[in-house]
Amino acid sequence: MKIQIEIKIFLAMCLKFVKFWPKINGEIKIMAITKKTFIEELVEKIPESVRYLKEKGIRCIICGEPTWGTLEEAAKEKGFSDKDIQKFVDDLNEFEIFN
């Protein structure tokens, strides 16, 4: 159990340095989330992001469909700073590696 947690922490740290991280089979790759990631892609890739962003005041689902635009555009529309947006990116990348 402790080893699994340490491995997940290590992988989360690695995401800060690499754009793509291969899964064990070497076939499927996980793309790191950036501020330029489209909301539709984010919602599809990390369903938990909907609740996370809603708690931050960013609606990414309207009438059952993802909103248009990037994470950065949605956050800027709500008045978030570049520093806030980078925190969102970091948090969402952790969601991705831990799921």
Secondary structure as GFF3:
##gff-version 3
##sequence-region A 1 99
A	DSSP	alpha_helix	2	15	.	.	.	ID=ss1
A	DSSP	beta_strand	20	22	.	.	.	ID=ss2
A	DSSP	beta_strand	29	31	.	.	.	ID=ss3
A	DSSP	alpha_helix	39	45	.	.	.	ID=ss4
A	DSSP	alpha_helix	48	55	.	.	.	ID=ss5
A	DSSP	beta_strand	61	62	.	.	.	ID=ss6
A	DSSP	beta_strand	65	66	.	.	.	ID=ss7
A	DSSP	alpha_helix	71	77	.	.	.	ID=ss8
A	DSSP	alpha_helix	82	98	.	.	.	ID=ss9
###
